[in-house]
Amino acid sequence: MTSDTTAAEKTMSPEATAGLFTDDVRTARCAWCQATPLYRHYHDSEWGFPVADERRLFEKICLEGFQSGLSWLTILNKREAFRSAFANFEAEQVAEFGESDVKRLLGDAGIVRHAGKIASTINNARRVIELRREFGSLGAFVWRLEPEATSRPKRITQEAVRAMPTSAASIALSKDLKKRGWTFVGPTTLYAFMQAMGLVNDHLEGCASRQKALAARAAFKPPR
C-alpha cells in the first residue's frame, strides 16, 4: 500500500505522523484508504481480515498481479468487471479458458488489458487445481506459511510497514509458487496478498480496524 499512503499523506489530518486519518465521526483509519468511500469500506471490512475461501484467495493473487505498476484503488474500482470477465475467479472455469477467451479479455475495457497478466491468470488457475491434489486447497497451502508472531515487529507503525515491502514468509511463498509454475507472484506482490488476506495484520497502531482484525484472527481456524 506504499503508493497509496504517499498520495493520502498530502491531505492528512494531524494524525499524519502516525500514518492515520480520521473521518467526520473521528474514526481513525490507515491513511492509504482515505481517497474514496469504496476504499474505506475495503479497509474496514476486508483488508487484514483472515480468509480461507479458495476463490477469494485465488482472486486476490490474480488481482495483485494485475496491480503491478498500478495502484490497488485502480484495481478495486475494476474488481466487479474482473469478476465478470474471469468467471468470478472460479479456478476450474478459468483453467478452461482458451484463445477465444483471451481475445475477449483483451477487448474488455472494464479490466486491465495486459496479455501477460491475462495469460498468467489462466496459467495460475491450472496450478490451483494441481495444488489441491497435494494440499487439499489453496488455503491450506498458503496458511502453512503464516509467519510466526515472533517474526513480526512489536509495533505496527507507518515506519515499520514501509520497511517491509517483503518478508521472509512472502519470499518463501514466492519461491514455492514459482517452482510450481505460477507467474506474477513476486515477493512484494505476495506480501501485499498476505496483508490483504490476514496472514499478517498491518493495520497501524491506532487504526480502528486493527483490533477487529486481531479478534477475527483469534477466532479463525486456518485450513489444513
C-alpha positions in Angstrom: 0.0 0.0 0.0 3.0 2.3 -0.1 2.0 4.3 -3.2 -1.5 5.0 -1.9 -0.1 6.0 1.5 2.1 8.6 -0.2 -0.8 10.1 -2.1 -3.0 10.2 1.0 -0.4 11.9 3.1 -0.8 15.1 1.1 -4.2 15.8 2.7 -3.9 14.1 6.0 -5.2 15.3 9.4 -2.9 15.9 12.4 -2.6 12.1 12.8 -0.3 12.2 9.7 2.8 11.4 11.7 1.2 8.1 12.7 0.1 7.3 9.2 -3.6 7.7 10.1 -6.5 9.9 9.2 -9.9 10.4 10.9 -13.3 10.8 9.3 -16.1 13.2 10.4 -17.1 11.0 13.3 -13.4 10.7 14.4 -12.8 7.1 13.3 -9.1 6.6 12.8 -8.0 4.6 9.8 -4.8 3.8 7.9 -4.1 6.8 5.7 -3.9 4.8 2.4 -7.7 4.3 2.3 -8.6 7.9 2.5 -9.3 8.6 -1.1 -12.9 7.2 -1.6 -15.8 5.6 0.4 -15.2 2.3 -1.5 -11.6 2.3 -0.4 -12.5 2.9 3.2 -15.1 0.1 3.1 -12.4 -2.3 1.7 -10.1 -1.2 4.5 -12.7 -1.6 7.2 -14.3 -4.9 6.1 -11.7 -6.9 4.1 -8.1 -5.8 4.3 -6.2 -7.7 7.0 -9.1 -10.0 8.0 -8.2 -13.7 7.6 -9.6 -15.6 4.6 -9.7 -19.3 4.0 -12.0 -19.3 1.0 -10.1 -20.6 -2.1 -12.0 -18.4 -4.6 -11.1 -15.2 -2.7 -7.5 -16.2 -2.2 -7.1 -17.0 -5.9 -8.9 -13.8 -6.9 -6.6 -11.8 -4.7 -3.4 -13.4 -6.0 -4.6 -12.7 -9.6 -5.6 -9.1 -8.9 -2.3 -8.4 -7.1 -0.6 -9.5 -10.3 -2.8 -7.2 -12.3 -2.0 -4.3 -9.9 1.8 -4.4 -10.8 2.7 -0.9 -11.9 -0.7 0.5 -10.9 -2.5 1.4 -7.6 -4.7 -1.0 -5.7 -7.5 1.5 -5.9 -7.4 1.3 -9.7 -7.9 -2.5 -9.5 -10.5 -2.2 -6.7 -12.6 0.1 -8.9 -12.5 -2.6 -11.6 -12.9 -5.6 -9.4 -16.5 -6.3 -10.4 -15.6 -6.1 -14.0 -12.7 -8.5 -13.4 -15.0 -10.9 -11.6 -17.4 -10.9 -14.6 -14.6 -11.3 -17.1 -12.9 -14.2 -15.2 -15.9 -16.3 -14.2 -15.8 -15.0 -10.7 -12.3 -16.4 -10.4 -13.6 -20.0 -10.1 -10.3 -21.8 -10.8 -11.9 -24.7 -12.7 -13.6 -22.4 -15.1 -10.7 -20.1 -15.7 -8.4 -23.1 -16.2 -10.5 -24.0 -19.3 -10.1 -20.6 -20.9 -8.8 -20.8 -24.4 -7.8 -18.5 -27.3 -11.3 -17.1 -27.8 -11.4 -16.1 -24.1 -8.1 -14.4 -24.3 -9.3 -12.4 -27.3 -12.4 -11.5 -25.4 -10.4 -10.4 -22.4 -8.0 -8.3 -24.5 -11.1 -6.4 -25.8 -12.7 -5.9 -22.4 -12.2 -2.2 -21.5 -13.5 -2.9 -18.0 -10.3 -4.7 -16.9 -6.6 -4.2 -17.3 -5.9 -5.5 -20.8 -2.4 -6.9 -20.4 -1.7 -10.1 -22.4 0.9 -11.4 -20.0 -1.3 -10.9 -16.9 -4.3 -12.5 -18.6 -2.2 -15.5 -19.6 -0.8 -15.6 -16.0 -4.3 -15.8 -14.5 -5.3 -18.7 -16.8 -2.0 -20.5 -16.0 -2.3 -19.9 -12.3 -5.9 -21.3 -12.3 -4.4 -24.6 -13.6 -1.8 -24.5 -10.9 -4.5 -24.1 -8.2 -6.0 -27.4 -9.3 -2.6 -29.1 -9.1 -2.1 -27.7 -5.5 -5.4 -29.2 -4.4 -4.1 -32.7 -5.2 -1.2 -32.2 -2.9 -2.6 -29.9 -0.1 -6.3 -30.2 -0.4 -6.8 -26.5 -1.1 -5.0 -23.3 -2.0 -5.9 -22.1 1.5 -4.2 -25.0 3.2 -1.1 -24.3 1.1 -1.0 -20.6 1.8 -1.7 -20.7 5.5 1.1 -23.1 6.3 3.4 -20.2 5.7 1.7 -17.8 8.1 4.6 -16.0 9.8 5.3 -16.6 13.5 4.3 -13.8 15.8 7.9 -13.5 17.0 9.0 -12.6 13.4 6.8 -9.5 13.3 7.6 -6.0 14.6 6.5 -5.4 18.1 4.6 -2.3 17.0 3.0 -1.9 13.6 3.8 1.7 12.8 4.0 3.6 9.5 7.8 3.3 9.5 7.6 -0.5 10.3 5.3 -1.2 7.4 7.3 0.9 5.0 10.4 -1.1 5.9 8.6 -4.3 5.0 7.8 -4.4 1.2 8.6 -8.1 1.5 9.1 -10.6 4.3 10.8 -13.9 4.8 7.4 -15.6 4.5 6.4 -13.8 1.3 9.8 -14.6 -0.2 9.4 -18.3 0.7 5.8 -18.3 -0.7 7.0 -16.7 -3.9 9.8 -19.2 -4.4 7.5 -22.1 -3.7 4.8 -20.9 -6.1 7.4 -20.2 -8.9 8.8 -23.7 -8.5 5.3 -25.0 -9.1 4.9 -22.9 -12.3 3.0 -19.9 -11.0 3.7 -16.5 -12.6 3.4 -12.8 -11.5 4.0 -14.0 -7.9 7.0 -12.0 -6.8 7.7 -11.5 -3.0 6.4 -7.9 -3.0 3.1 -9.0 -4.7 2.7 -11.8 -2.2 3.4 -9.6 0.8 0.6 -7.4 -0.3 -1.5 -10.6 -0.7 -0.6 -11.7 2.8 -1.5 -8.2 4.2 -4.9 -8.3 2.5 -5.8 -11.9 3.3 -5.0 -11.6 7.0 -1.8 -13.7 7.2 -0.3 -10.6 8.7 -2.1 -7.7 10.3 -0.6 -4.4 9.1 -3.4 -2.1 10.3 -1.4 0.6 12.1 -1.4 1.1 15.8 -4.4 3.4 16.5 -6.4 2.3 13.4 -9.9 1.3 14.4 -9.7 -1.9 12.4 -6.6 -3.2 14.0 -8.2 -4.8 17.0 -11.1 -6.0 14.9 -8.7 -7.8 12.6 -6.9 -9.3 15.6 -10.1 -10.6 17.0 -11.1 -12.1 13.7 -7.7 -13.9 13.5 -8.1 -15.2 17.1 -11.4 -16.8 16.1 -10.1 -18.0 12.7 -9.1 -21.7 12.1 -6.6 -21.9 9.3 -7.4 -24.6 6.7 -5.4 -27.7 7.0 
